[in-house]
Amino acid sequence: MKKSFFVIVFVLIFLLSGCGVKTKKVKDPFISIKEQLDKLESYTATAIVELYNNKIDNKFAVVQFYKKGKFRLEVLKENGSPDKIIVYDGKRSYVYFAKVNQVFVAENTEEIPLYSMITSFIKNYINSGGEIEKREMDKFYLITVPILDKNIFMYKEQMAFSKEDLTPKELTIFDINNEIFSKITYKDYKYNPEINDKLFTKDSVTTLAGNLLDSPVIEIDAKEVYKYCGINPVMPVYLPQSFKLLNVLVNVNKNNGVTFVYTSGGDLIEIFETVVDQNEIVNEKGFLLSEGVYYKEKDNGEKEYTTMVNGMQVKITVTGDLNEEEILKVIKSLR
């Protein structure tokens, strides 16, 4: 009897102690997502934009920079060259069109793919007025909200957040008939990074961010170049992706010509500029490649392109795998 009593007491203690164990409460992931979005002050990402309109598909990439209300969008072609660059400095938008090599002040947003920005979704989410749909999928948390400035093509949008780290991965925009108008996939997303303010200035709008920020960077002052060689140099507005200015050389043995050296890995672009006699050009420039541009291949395999810009002879020597189309873009952008 005494033994049975102790067994019953032990069981009661065990049960009571079990009841006292607290289950750890798991935080609602949608609350965590909302908190992250509320605290977003800056971000960078590459958005792959697919448009589906009137059965005509269009695809392009937008490199995005956002910082406290300012933004920079670099719309790239499939080969990585810029189609247009948009900079909003907090007051005004500037749009650089590479095709015509001109900068315009944006009077409307038709040329600016704001809908592709994560901050555009955040604005719609915050001001949705409670019209929010939330769903959980295998790999994503989905949040669907109405678009504030909705039209028949862009009526509502759905952001997919990764279950692993709650970062935005894909934005789908639906039209008024619930058909997909656009799908935007985000790559290389960085939350609240440090971003150089120079990216949000009018003066930066003609140059890709990678060419502005990556170190080492050499700043070129045309007045300083003129002081040493008597030449007002021309500089390329466009450079193939990842090419950076490495050095500036003045050659006193060649009419004080100036050479700008650009590198990317093992590839090299040398732009040599000098004032020469017109008769001297005819013997050296090779065969006509394009209007005003001549080409020849040296014995060592280097490719040489010759043209005239602002009364100066410009020779571009290329070492590596750069194609002819890229070099012609460089030449066309010389200013």
LODREN-149012 format. One record per residue (C-alpha): residue in three letters; x, y, z. Coordinates in nm, 2 decimals. Layout:
residues N
<r 'ALA', <X, Y, Z>>;
...
end
This chain:
residues 335
<r 'MET', <0.00, 0.00, 0.00>>;
<r 'LYS', <0.28, 0.24, 0.09>>;
<r 'LYS', <0.46, 0.15, -0.23>>;
<r 'SER', <0.15, 0.23, -0.44>>;
<r 'PHE', <0.12, 0.56, -0.27>>;
<r 'PHE', <0.47, 0.67, -0.37>>;
<r 'VAL', <0.41, 0.56, -0.73>>;
<r 'ILE', <0.09, 0.77, -0.75>>;
<r 'VAL', <0.27, 1.07, -0.60>>;
<r 'PHE', <0.56, 1.03, -0.85>>;
<r 'VAL', <0.32, 1.02, -1.15>>;
<r 'LEU', <0.13, 1.33, -1.02>>;
<r 'ILE', <0.46, 1.52, -0.99>>;
<r 'PHE', <0.57, 1.41, -1.34>>;
<r 'LEU', <0.24, 1.52, -1.49>>;
<r 'LEU', <0.24, 1.86, -1.31>>;
<r 'SER', <0.60, 1.93, -1.41>>;
<r 'GLY', <0.51, 1.85, -1.77>>;
<r 'CYS', <0.23, 2.09, -1.76>>;
<r 'GLY', <0.47, 2.36, -1.65>>;
<r 'VAL', <0.69, 2.33, -1.97>>;
<r 'LYS', <0.62, 2.64, -2.19>>;
<r 'THR', <0.60, 2.59, -2.56>>;
<r 'LYS', <0.83, 2.84, -2.74>>;
<r 'LYS', <0.61, 3.08, -2.94>>;
<r 'VAL', <0.71, 3.11, -3.31>>;
<r 'LYS', <0.69, 3.46, -3.45>>;
<r 'ASP', <0.45, 3.51, -3.74>>;
<r 'PRO', <0.67, 3.54, -4.05>>;
<r 'PHE', <0.44, 3.79, -4.21>>;
<r 'ILE', <0.50, 4.02, -3.91>>;
<r 'SER', <0.88, 3.98, -3.95>>;
<r 'ILE', <0.85, 4.06, -4.32>>;
<r 'LYS', <0.65, 4.38, -4.24>>;
<r 'GLU', <0.91, 4.48, -3.99>>;
<r 'GLN', <1.19, 4.44, -4.23>>;
<r 'LEU', <1.01, 4.64, -4.50>>;
<r 'ASP', <0.93, 4.92, -4.24>>;
<r 'LYS', <1.30, 4.95, -4.15>>;
<r 'LEU', <1.43, 4.95, -4.51>>;
<r 'GLU', <1.64, 5.26, -4.57>>;
<r 'SER', <1.84, 5.14, -4.87>>;
<r 'TYR', <1.88, 4.85, -5.10>>;
<r 'THR', <2.06, 4.73, -5.42>>;
<r 'ALA', <1.94, 4.45, -5.65>>;
<r 'THR', <1.93, 4.35, -6.01>>;
<r 'ALA', <1.57, 4.30, -6.14>>;
<r 'ILE', <1.51, 4.08, -6.44>>;
<r 'VAL', <1.19, 4.23, -6.59>>;
<r 'GLU', <0.96, 4.03, -6.82>>;
<r 'LEU', <0.66, 4.21, -6.98>>;
<r 'TYR', <0.36, 4.03, -7.13>>;
<r 'ASN', <0.15, 4.28, -7.32>>;
<r 'ASN', <-0.07, 4.21, -7.62>>;
<r 'LYS', <0.11, 3.87, -7.66>>;
<r 'ILE', <0.44, 4.05, -7.72>>;
<r 'ASP', <0.71, 3.95, -7.47>>;
<r 'ASN', <0.98, 4.18, -7.37>>;
<r 'LYS', <1.27, 4.11, -7.13>>;
<r 'PHE', <1.54, 4.34, -6.98>>;
<r 'ALA', <1.75, 4.39, -6.67>>;
<r 'VAL', <1.73, 4.69, -6.43>>;
<r 'VAL', <2.02, 4.74, -6.18>>;
<r 'GLN', <1.85, 4.92, -5.88>>;
<r 'PHE', <1.99, 5.15, -5.61>>;
<r 'TYR', <1.77, 5.30, -5.35>>;
<r 'LYS', <1.86, 5.53, -5.06>>;
<r 'LYS', <1.61, 5.73, -4.84>>;
<r 'GLY', <1.38, 5.84, -5.12>>;
<r 'LYS', <1.65, 5.87, -5.39>>;
<r 'PHE', <1.70, 5.61, -5.66>>;
<r 'ARG', <1.90, 5.51, -5.96>>;
<r 'LEU', <1.79, 5.26, -6.22>>;
<r 'GLU', <2.02, 5.13, -6.49>>;
<r 'VAL', <1.82, 4.96, -6.77>>;
<r 'LEU', <2.05, 4.72, -6.96>>;
<r 'LYS', <2.03, 4.55, -7.29>>;
<r 'GLU', <2.09, 4.18, -7.32>>;
<r 'ASN', <2.46, 4.23, -7.39>>;
<r 'GLY', <2.50, 4.43, -7.07>>;
<r 'SER', <2.54, 4.78, -7.23>>;
<r 'PRO', <2.31, 5.06, -7.10>>;
<r 'ASP', <1.98, 5.13, -7.27>>;
<r 'LYS', <1.90, 5.41, -7.03>>;
<r 'ILE', <2.00, 5.53, -6.69>>;
<r 'ILE', <1.75, 5.71, -6.46>>;
<r 'VAL', <1.86, 5.91, -6.15>>;
<r 'TYR', <1.62, 6.07, -5.91>>;
<r 'ASP', <1.80, 6.30, -5.67>>;
<r 'GLY', <1.50, 6.36, -5.44>>;
<r 'LYS', <1.36, 6.65, -5.64>>;
<r 'ARG', <1.39, 6.57, -6.01>>;
<r 'SER', <1.44, 6.27, -6.24>>;
<r 'TYR', <1.71, 6.27, -6.51>>;
<r 'VAL', <1.70, 6.01, -6.79>>;
<r 'TYR', <2.01, 5.93, -7.00>>;
<r 'PHE', <1.92, 5.76, -7.33>>;
<r 'ALA', <2.23, 5.58, -7.46>>;
<r 'LYS', <2.10, 5.55, -7.82>>;
<r 'VAL', <2.10, 5.93, -7.87>>;
<r 'ASN', <2.36, 6.00, -7.60>>;
<r 'GLN', <2.15, 6.27, -7.44>>;
<r 'VAL', <2.01, 6.35, -7.09>>;
<r 'PHE', <1.65, 6.46, -7.04>>;
<r 'VAL', <1.46, 6.58, -6.74>>;
<r 'ALA', <1.17, 6.34, -6.69>>;
<r 'GLU', <0.84, 6.51, -6.71>>;
<r 'ASN', <0.64, 6.19, -6.67>>;
<r 'THR', <0.72, 5.83, -6.55>>;
<r 'GLU', <0.64, 5.64, -6.87>>;
<r 'GLU', <1.02, 5.60, -6.94>>;
<r 'ILE', <1.09, 5.50, -6.58>>;
<r 'PRO', <1.01, 5.14, -6.47>>;
<r 'LEU', <0.92, 5.24, -6.11>>;
<r 'TYR', <0.69, 4.94, -6.10>>;
<r 'SER', <0.99, 4.71, -6.08>>;
<r 'MET', <1.12, 4.86, -5.76>>;
<r 'ILE', <1.08, 4.69, -5.42>>;
<r 'THR', <0.99, 5.03, -5.27>>;
<r 'SER', <0.70, 5.06, -5.51>>;
<r 'PHE', <0.55, 4.74, -5.36>>;
<r 'ILE', <0.62, 4.87, -5.01>>;
<r 'LYS', <0.43, 5.19, -5.09>>;
<r 'ASN', <0.13, 4.99, -5.21>>;
<r 'TYR', <0.15, 4.75, -4.91>>;
<r 'ILE', <0.16, 5.02, -4.65>>;
<r 'ASN', <-0.13, 5.21, -4.81>>;
<r 'SER', <-0.34, 4.91, -4.91>>;
<r 'GLY', <-0.61, 4.99, -4.66>>;
<r 'GLY', <-0.64, 4.63, -4.54>>;
<r 'GLU', <-0.69, 4.48, -4.88>>;
<r 'ILE', <-0.41, 4.23, -4.83>>;
<r 'GLU', <-0.39, 3.86, -4.92>>;
<r 'LYS', <-0.13, 3.64, -4.75>>;
<r 'ARG', <-0.05, 3.29, -4.84>>;
<r 'GLU', <0.22, 3.03, -4.76>>;
<r 'MET', <0.37, 2.81, -5.03>>;
<r 'ASP', <0.64, 2.55, -5.03>>;
<r 'LYS', <0.94, 2.79, -5.06>>;
<r 'PHE', <0.78, 3.13, -5.04>>;
<r 'TYR', <0.54, 3.36, -4.84>>;
<r 'LEU', <0.31, 3.55, -5.08>>;
<r 'ILE', <0.17, 3.89, -5.01>>;
<r 'THR', <-0.08, 4.04, -5.26>>;
<r 'VAL', <-0.19, 4.40, -5.26>>;
<r 'PRO', <-0.38, 4.64, -5.48>>;
<r 'ILE', <-0.18, 4.90, -5.68>>;
<r 'LEU', <-0.26, 5.25, -5.57>>;
<r 'ASP', <-0.23, 5.41, -5.92>>;
<r 'LYS', <-0.39, 5.11, -6.08>>;
<r 'ASN', <-0.49, 5.08, -6.44>>;
<r 'ILE', <-0.62, 4.80, -6.67>>;
<r 'PHE', <-0.26, 4.67, -6.72>>;
<r 'MET', <-0.13, 4.71, -6.36>>;
<r 'TYR', <-0.42, 4.63, -6.12>>;
<r 'LYS', <-0.26, 4.44, -5.83>>;
<r 'GLU', <0.07, 4.28, -5.75>>;
<r 'GLN', <0.21, 3.99, -5.55>>;
<r 'MET', <0.55, 3.97, -5.39>>;
<r 'ALA', <0.71, 3.63, -5.31>>;
<r 'PHE', <0.94, 3.63, -5.00>>;
<r 'SER', <1.19, 3.36, -4.94>>;
<r 'LYS', <1.12, 3.13, -4.65>>;
<r 'GLU', <1.49, 3.10, -4.58>>;
<r 'ASP', <1.57, 3.47, -4.51>>;
<r 'LEU', <1.24, 3.66, -4.58>>;
<r 'THR', <1.40, 3.86, -4.87>>;
<r 'PRO', <1.19, 3.96, -5.17>>;
<r 'LYS', <1.25, 3.72, -5.46>>;
<r 'GLU', <0.98, 3.77, -5.73>>;
<r 'LEU', <0.71, 4.03, -5.80>>;
<r 'THR', <0.42, 3.95, -6.02>>;
<r 'ILE', <0.19, 4.22, -6.15>>;
<r 'PHE', <-0.16, 4.13, -6.27>>;
<r 'ASP', <-0.39, 4.32, -6.50>>;
<r 'ILE', <-0.76, 4.39, -6.43>>;
<r 'ASN', <-0.85, 4.04, -6.58>>;
<r 'ASN', <-0.60, 3.87, -6.34>>;
<r 'GLU', <-0.37, 3.79, -6.62>>;
<r 'ILE', <0.01, 3.84, -6.57>>;
<r 'PHE', <0.13, 4.17, -6.70>>;
<r 'SER', <0.48, 4.16, -6.57>>;
<r 'LYS', <0.71, 3.93, -6.37>>;
<r 'ILE', <1.02, 4.07, -6.19>>;
<r 'THR', <1.28, 3.84, -6.04>>;
<r 'TYR', <1.53, 4.00, -5.80>>;
<r 'LYS', <1.90, 3.89, -5.78>>;
<r 'ASP', <2.18, 4.00, -5.56>>;
<r 'TYR', <1.95, 4.17, -5.32>>;
<r 'LYS', <2.12, 4.36, -5.04>>;
<r 'TYR', <1.93, 4.50, -4.74>>;
<r 'ASN', <2.03, 4.85, -4.60>>;
<r 'PRO', <2.38, 4.86, -4.76>>;
<r 'GLU', <2.60, 5.17, -4.76>>;
<r 'ILE', <2.55, 5.35, -5.10>>;
<r 'ASN', <2.77, 5.63, -5.22>>;
<r 'ASP', <2.56, 5.95, -5.26>>;
<r 'LYS', <2.73, 6.03, -5.59>>;
<r 'LEU', <2.51, 5.77, -5.76>>;
<r 'PHE', <2.21, 6.00, -5.71>>;
<r 'THR', <2.34, 6.31, -5.88>>;
<r 'LYS', <2.27, 6.45, -6.23>>;
<r 'ASP', <2.64, 6.44, -6.32>>;
<r 'SER', <2.65, 6.06, -6.27>>;
<r 'VAL', <2.36, 5.98, -6.50>>;
<r 'THR', <2.57, 5.90, -6.81>>;
<r 'THR', <2.80, 5.65, -6.64>>;
<r 'LEU', <2.73, 5.30, -6.51>>;
<r 'ALA', <2.76, 5.27, -6.14>>;
<r 'GLY', <3.03, 5.00, -6.17>>;
<r 'ASN', <3.25, 5.24, -6.36>>;
<r 'LEU', <3.19, 5.52, -6.10>>;
<r 'LEU', <3.25, 5.33, -5.77>>;
<r 'ASP', <3.48, 5.03, -5.82>>;
<r 'SER', <3.83, 5.10, -5.69>>;
<r 'PRO', <4.09, 5.18, -5.78>>;
<r 'VAL', <3.94, 5.48, -5.95>>;
<r 'ILE', <4.13, 5.75, -6.13>>;
<r 'GLU', <3.96, 6.09, -6.16>>;
<r 'ILE', <4.05, 6.28, -6.48>>;
<r 'ASP', <4.06, 6.65, -6.49>>;
<r 'ALA', <4.08, 6.77, -6.86>>;
<r 'LYS', <4.25, 7.09, -6.75>>;
<r 'GLU', <4.54, 6.90, -6.60>>;
<r 'VAL', <4.58, 6.68, -6.91>>;
<r 'TYR', <4.59, 7.00, -7.12>>;
<r 'LYS', <4.85, 7.16, -6.89>>;
<r 'TYR', <5.09, 6.86, -6.95>>;
<r 'CYS', <5.03, 6.79, -7.32>>;
<r 'GLY', <4.83, 7.08, -7.47>>;
<r 'ILE', <4.54, 6.85, -7.57>>;
<r 'ASN', <4.18, 6.87, -7.46>>;
<r 'PRO', <4.11, 6.50, -7.43>>;
<r 'VAL', <3.80, 6.31, -7.53>>;
<r 'MET', <3.67, 6.05, -7.29>>;
<r 'PRO', <3.44, 5.75, -7.36>>;
<r 'VAL', <3.09, 5.78, -7.21>>;
<r 'TYR', <3.04, 5.41, -7.27>>;
<r 'LEU', <3.28, 5.13, -7.17>>;
<r 'PRO', <3.22, 4.75, -7.19>>;
<r 'GLN', <3.11, 4.61, -6.86>>;
<r 'SER', <3.37, 4.58, -6.58>>;
<r 'PHE', <3.63, 4.80, -6.77>>;
<r 'LYS', <3.80, 5.05, -6.54>>;
<r 'LEU', <4.05, 5.33, -6.60>>;
<r 'LEU', <4.40, 5.21, -6.49>>;
<r 'ASN', <4.64, 5.48, -6.60>>;
<r 'VAL', <4.69, 5.80, -6.80>>;
<r 'LEU', <5.02, 5.85, -6.99>>;
<r 'VAL', <5.17, 6.14, -7.18>>;
<r 'ASN', <5.41, 6.05, -7.47>>;
<r 'VAL', <5.65, 6.33, -7.53>>;
<r 'ASN', <5.80, 6.14, -7.83>>;
<r 'LYS', <5.46, 6.14, -8.01>>;
<r 'ASN', <5.35, 6.50, -8.02>>;
<r 'ASN', <5.27, 6.49, -7.65>>;
<r 'GLY', <4.99, 6.24, -7.72>>;
<r 'VAL', <4.79, 6.12, -7.43>>;
<r 'THR', <4.70, 5.75, -7.36>>;
<r 'PHE', <4.41, 5.63, -7.14>>;
<r 'VAL', <4.45, 5.27, -7.03>>;
<r 'TYR', <4.14, 5.07, -6.94>>;
<r 'THR', <4.15, 4.71, -6.81>>;
<r 'SER', <3.92, 4.42, -6.72>>;
<r 'GLY', <4.10, 4.11, -6.61>>;
<r 'GLY', <4.35, 4.03, -6.88>>;
<r 'ASP', <4.17, 4.25, -7.14>>;
<r 'LEU', <4.31, 4.59, -7.23>>;
<r 'ILE', <4.19, 4.90, -7.41>>;
<r 'GLU', <4.44, 5.18, -7.49>>;
<r 'ILE', <4.30, 5.50, -7.62>>;
<r 'PHE', <4.58, 5.72, -7.77>>;
<r 'GLU', <4.49, 6.08, -7.87>>;
<r 'THR', <4.72, 6.32, -8.06>>;
<r 'VAL', <4.72, 6.60, -8.32>>;
<r 'VAL', <4.87, 6.48, -8.65>>;
<r 'ASP', <4.90, 6.60, -9.00>>;
<r 'GLN', <4.62, 6.47, -9.23>>;
<r 'ASN', <4.86, 6.32, -9.48>>;
<r 'GLU', <5.02, 6.12, -9.20>>;
<r 'ILE', <4.69, 5.95, -9.12>>;
<r 'VAL', <4.63, 5.80, -9.47>>;
<r 'ASN', <4.93, 5.58, -9.45>>;
<r 'GLU', <4.85, 5.42, -9.12>>;
<r 'LYS', <4.48, 5.38, -9.07>>;
<r 'GLY', <4.41, 5.05, -9.25>>;
<r 'PHE', <4.08, 4.96, -9.42>>;
<r 'LEU', <3.75, 5.13, -9.37>>;
<r 'LEU', <3.55, 4.95, -9.11>>;
<r 'SER', <3.26, 5.19, -9.05>>;
<r 'GLU', <3.19, 5.56, -9.12>>;
<r 'GLY', <3.51, 5.74, -9.03>>;
<r 'VAL', <3.66, 5.44, -8.85>>;
<r 'TYR', <3.95, 5.24, -8.99>>;
<r 'TYR', <4.08, 4.90, -8.87>>;
<r 'LYS', <4.39, 4.69, -8.89>>;
<r 'GLU', <4.54, 4.39, -8.71>>;
<r 'LYS', <4.89, 4.42, -8.59>>;
<r 'ASP', <5.15, 4.14, -8.62>>;
<r 'ASN', <5.12, 4.06, -8.24>>;
<r 'GLY', <4.75, 4.01, -8.27>>;
<r 'GLU', <4.64, 4.34, -8.13>>;
<r 'LYS', <4.35, 4.52, -8.30>>;
<r 'GLU', <4.38, 4.88, -8.38>>;
<r 'TYR', <4.09, 5.12, -8.46>>;
<r 'THR', <4.16, 5.48, -8.59>>;
<r 'THR', <3.92, 5.77, -8.62>>;
<r 'MET', <3.91, 6.15, -8.59>>;
<r 'VAL', <3.73, 6.32, -8.30>>;
<r 'ASN', <3.73, 6.70, -8.25>>;
<r 'GLY', <4.02, 6.75, -8.48>>;
<r 'MET', <4.23, 6.48, -8.31>>;
<r 'GLN', <4.34, 6.14, -8.42>>;
<r 'VAL', <4.22, 5.87, -8.19>>;
<r 'LYS', <4.37, 5.53, -8.20>>;
<r 'ILE', <4.22, 5.25, -7.99>>;
<r 'THR', <4.43, 4.94, -7.94>>;
<r 'VAL', <4.26, 4.63, -7.80>>;
<r 'THR', <4.41, 4.32, -7.64>>;
<r 'GLY', <4.18, 4.04, -7.56>>;
<r 'ASP', <3.84, 3.91, -7.67>>;
<r 'LEU', <3.64, 4.23, -7.71>>;
<r 'ASN', <3.42, 4.22, -8.02>>;
<r 'GLU', <3.40, 4.49, -8.29>>;
<r 'GLU', <3.06, 4.60, -8.19>>;
<r 'GLU', <3.17, 4.69, -7.84>>;
<r 'ILE', <3.47, 4.90, -7.97>>;
<r 'LEU', <3.25, 5.09, -8.21>>;
<r 'LYS', <3.02, 5.18, -7.92>>;
<r 'VAL', <3.32, 5.31, -7.73>>;
<r 'ILE', <3.43, 5.52, -8.03>>;
<r 'LYS', <3.08, 5.66, -8.08>>;
<r 'SER', <3.06, 5.76, -7.72>>;
<r 'LEU', <3.39, 5.97, -7.72>>;
<r 'ARG', <3.32, 6.32, -7.60>>;
end
